[in-house]
Amino acid sequence: MSVQDIRLMGDPVLTTPALEVVNFDKELRQLVADLTETMQEAGGAGLAAPQIGVSLRVFTYDVDGVVGHLINPNLDLSEELQYGLEGCLSIPDLAFDCVRAMNVVAKGFNMFGEPVVIEGSELMARALQHETDHLDGVLFVDRLNPDTRKEAMKAIRESDWFTPEMQIKESPHSIIKGFM
């Protein structure tokens, strides 16, 4: 296992939909191990493969002492919503209020290709949605209401890690589906 560099907002891999995993092999298990170690070293609640430059539909999570991973996720979202602070390891040191589904049923596979179902509410539901968004090329700032997004973009441009060379633009995806 090894800690990997986390890609920052502006890197094209973060806005590109990831490819479905088809090989459940040793390399995939190493990717899950690297994601887990990198996430825990950075103190995150989740980390998706694109955040370390790997365009595959894989993410790890560490929420309330529950550590795991999910491959090729599919989410069923509740109609009940939650509104709360959300941050991202690819947008360091910033957090903004974001609307998410309160409850989620996530279906996918583990690193051995076995079917997995994860049911989560509140923070776990938020993490599952956030990481699945990464696999679709979506950042949480794309889900913010227009005023909060404007505030977020200003804070990003003023952050220590932002450089003028970064290409930050609107997401190419239609994002805010029923969450406004």
Buried (B, 14 or more C-beta within 10 A) or exposed (E): EEEBEBBBBBBEBBBEBBEEBEEBEEEBBEBBBBBBBBBBEBEBBBBBBBBBEBBBBBBBBBBEEEEBBBBBBEBEBBEEEBEEEBBBBBBBEBBBEBBBBBBBBBBBBBBEBEEBEBEBBBBBBBBBBBBBBBBBBBBBBBBBBEEBBEBBBEBBEEBEBBEEEBEBEEBEEEBEEEBE
